[in-house]
Amino acid sequence: MNDWHKSSYSSTGANCVETREHAVGADVRDTRNRDAGHLSFTSSEWVAALAAEK
């Protein structure tokens, strides 16, 4: 599985997320509470979420 990648906005000290992409989708977790787990998205859900952010 790929390494986690922190949002570039995270360097400002704001509440941000880390993501990792994999063969069937992507995972997202809180940078301030990494041990709490993560949300998993299928590839189509992840593509839709990224498109909605643009």
Beta strands, then each sheet from edge to edge (+ up, - down):
strand 1: 5-6
strand 2: 17-22
strand 3: 25-30
strand 4: 39-42
sheet 1: 1+ 2- 3+ 4-
end
